Structure formats: C-alpha cells, structure tokens
Amino acid sequence: MPFDSIEDLPDDALLARFADGNADAARVLTLRLTPRAMAHAFRLLGNRAEAEDVTQEAMLRLWKQARDWRSGEAKVTTWLYRVVANLCIDRRRRDRGGAVTLDAIPEPEDGRTSVTEAMQERARADALQAALNTLPARQRQAVVLRHIDGLSNPEIAEIMELTVEAVESLTSRGKRALKAGLAGRKEELGYVDER
Amino acid sequence: MSMNADNHDRDALGPFFDAARGTAPAPSEDMLARVLADAERIRTTPRQPRSSRPLTARLRDLLGGWPAIAGLTTAALTGLWIGAVLPNTVPGAETPEYLVDITPEMAFDLIGRDE
C-alpha cells in the first residue's frame, strides 16, 4: 500500500489494521489522536504533566482495545474522549482541592500595556483555563467538548452518556459561570463587553 | 436562560474559546515516543488463545475432563432407569405395618376391666 493512502483511512479502519499487526497504523493513529486527547485532558485538568499521563494511559487502553473493537458501533474519537474524561475525573477525585483557581493566575505587571497579540492570546487562554478549573467536572467537560473541541451536542451526549437536553443545560450553566468568573478581567485581557 | 442570553454568553466568551484553541498544548516528542512504544509492545504481544477455543472444549475442562463427564452421564442414566422401570412402591409397604412395643413393662390394664 502506498504510504500516503493509509493516512486517509478512518480511525476504525486504522485500528483494525493495528490489531492485525500493522505498525504504520499505530504511527498514524498516534499522530492523529494524541494531540486531541492531550488538549482535551489539559482543558479538563489544567496541568500539562497530568494531561500527558492521562493521554498516555488513554492511548494505551486504545491499543489494548483494538483487537476487540467492533467497527461501526462507536467512533474511536467518541470512545477516546470518554476515556480521557473518565481518567481526568478519577484523577481529580483522588487529589480533590488541587485545582488552580483564578487567584493563581498571575496578574499582568504594571507598565506592560503594549503587550503583543500572542501574549494577550496566552493570557486569555490562561484566564479561561483558570475559570474552567472552578466549574463542576461535568459542566467543564461539556463546555470544553462543545466550545473548544467543537463537537456537536449529539456527539457530546454520546460521550457523556446523557440526553442532548442535559448537555445543553450543562453547557448553558457552564458558560454562565465562566462569564461571571471572567467578568472582572475583561479589560486587562483586551476584551470589551459591547452589551 | 433565554436563547438570547445564551447566545450573548457564547459571544462574550468567544475570544476566550478562540484563544484556548489557539494555544492548545501539543504533545512533546518524548510523549509521542512513549505512546508509540506502548503501541509496539501491544502489537507484538501474542494473542491470547482463550477466545479461540470452542465452547464444548471449555465446558469439558470445566467439568473435569472425559472421566468426570462419563461418571455424570452414568449417574444420570441410572436415575432415569430407576424412575422409569422399578415399581413405584417400596416392597412390603403394602402389607400391614408391624407394631413394635419397645416398652412392654410400661403397659397397663384398663381400670375395672376383667380378663
């Protein structure tokens, strides 16, 4: 098979090839799925090292699951998002109270009004992450899946094993809490509420 | 919450969500190498043979092999034969019962009765 054609295969076909012993399939799946799992874990945990641990564990479970994978029953990404979220929730239950709060984010130093766009982007992302960390786990998961990972409500409902209405309720409440948490930092982060 | 308020929240948070997407942490080279090493270890692990064995073979082993199955079959057939062929009453059961007085010295005559 030509090298570039395997990269066009869907996730479940690649997983089937991996189960049959194809090493290239593992490489393509690793490069395709690890960044998504890692970003999702980071948004749920707010800690890079922990996100890496969780991602490696989730990917290990995927490899182990490959031989028993039933193609067509569920999307690989749906399964992976669910495993990552469950691992994150387990980890947070173990060390409850270790989450970063809004106060832990350093305030900008005086006299640095001419910050670059990149720095402002980073500051906004950090502020959002700190606000996300204050949300209940399920609200955080729903908001991240919907507004950062860009999944549809039915997909999120399948991942979280909820109804679409319950997902909508979670994301709505989560956004309201985020907005309240970020309200005091809008100006310093270069955002002006136009309402 | 009304639809308008929900949309406003989304608009208000839009720049933050965009920033989060733009600054997502990428996995390091070391981490990708670890994930691939796990995959390689699983890929080269031989398949477990348990699921390939037929159900009858697993059942036979569970019961203890052919000798145990032969014993169970014999016992079952014997039980069936006893139930189908032998009379349905115990021999002697239809005859009058024996009355055994185990303590004759305790017997007493009816008061005022002459022999």
HADDOCK unambig.tbl for C-alpha pairs under 7 A between the chains (distance, minus, plus):
assign (segid A and resid 19 and name CA) (segid B and resid 43 and name CA) 6.97 0.50 0.50
assign (segid A and resid 21 and name CA) (segid B and resid 43 and name CA) 5.71 0.50 0.50
assign (segid A and resid 26 and name CA) (segid B and resid 36 and name CA) 6.97 0.50 0.50
assign (segid A and resid 26 and name CA) (segid B and resid 39 and name CA) 6.40 0.50 0.50
assign (segid A and resid 27 and name CA) (segid B and resid 36 and name CA) 6.70 0.50 0.50
assign (segid A and resid 30 and name CA) (segid B and resid 35 and name CA) 6.98 0.50 0.50
assign (segid A and resid 30 and name CA) (segid B and resid 36 and name CA) 6.77 0.50 0.50
assign (segid A and resid 35 and name CA) (segid B and resid 26 and name CA) 5.83 0.50 0.50
assign (segid A and resid 35 and name CA) (segid B and resid 27 and name CA) 5.92 0.50 0.50
assign (segid A and resid 38 and name CA) (segid B and resid 27 and name CA) 6.59 0.50 0.50
assign (segid A and resid 39 and name CA) (segid B and resid 24 and name CA) 5.59 0.50 0.50
assign (segid A and resid 39 and name CA) (segid B and resid 25 and name CA) 5.95 0.50 0.50
assign (segid A and resid 56 and name CA) (segid B and resid 35 and name CA) 5.79 0.50 0.50
assign (segid A and resid 59 and name CA) (segid B and resid 35 and name CA) 6.74 0.50 0.50
assign (segid A and resid 60 and name CA) (segid B and resid 38 and name CA) 6.21 0.50 0.50
assign (segid A and resid 60 and name CA) (segid B and resid 39 and name CA) 6.93 0.50 0.50
assign (segid A and resid 63 and name CA) (segid B and resid 39 and name CA) 5.90 0.50 0.50
assign (segid A and resid 63 and name CA) (segid B and resid 42 and name CA) 6.57 0.50 0.50
assign (segid A and resid 64 and name CA) (segid B and resid 42 and name CA) 6.66 0.50 0.50
assign (segid A and resid 121 and name CA) (segid B and resid 19 and name CA) 5.19 0.50 0.50
assign (segid A and resid 122 and name CA) (segid B and resid 19 and name CA) 6.81 0.50 0.50
assign (segid A and resid 122 and name CA) (segid B and resid 23 and name CA) 6.73 0.50 0.50
assign (segid A and resid 124 and name CA) (segid B and resid 16 and name CA) 5.50 0.50 0.50
assign (segid A and resid 124 and name CA) (segid B and resid 19 and name CA) 6.13 0.50 0.50
assign (segid A and resid 125 and name CA) (segid B and resid 16 and name CA) 5.95 0.50 0.50
assign (segid A and resid 125 and name CA) (segid B and resid 19 and name CA) 5.09 0.50 0.50
assign (segid A and resid 125 and name CA) (segid B and resid 20 and name CA) 4.64 0.50 0.50
assign (segid A and resid 125 and name CA) (segid B and resid 23 and name CA) 6.94 0.50 0.50
assign (segid A and resid 128 and name CA) (segid B and resid 16 and name CA) 6.08 0.50 0.50
assign (segid A and resid 147 and name CA) (segid B and resid 17 and name CA) 6.48 0.50 0.50
assign (segid A and resid 148 and name CA) (segid B and resid 17 and name CA) 5.83 0.50 0.50
assign (segid A and resid 148 and name CA) (segid B and resid 20 and name CA) 6.90 0.50 0.50
assign (segid A and resid 148 and name CA) (segid B and resid 21 and name CA) 5.92 0.50 0.50
assign (segid A and resid 172 and name CA) (segid B and resid 6 and name CA) 6.47 0.50 0.50
assign (segid A and resid 175 and name CA) (segid B and resid 9 and name CA) 6.23 0.50 0.50
assign (segid A and resid 176 and name CA) (segid B and resid 9 and name CA) 6.48 0.50 0.50
assign (segid A and resid 179 and name CA) (segid B and resid 9 and name CA) 6.65 0.50 0.50
assign (segid A and resid 179 and name CA) (segid B and resid 13 and name CA) 6.74 0.50 0.50
assign (segid A and resid 193 and name CA) (segid B and resid 12 and name CA) 6.77 0.50 0.50
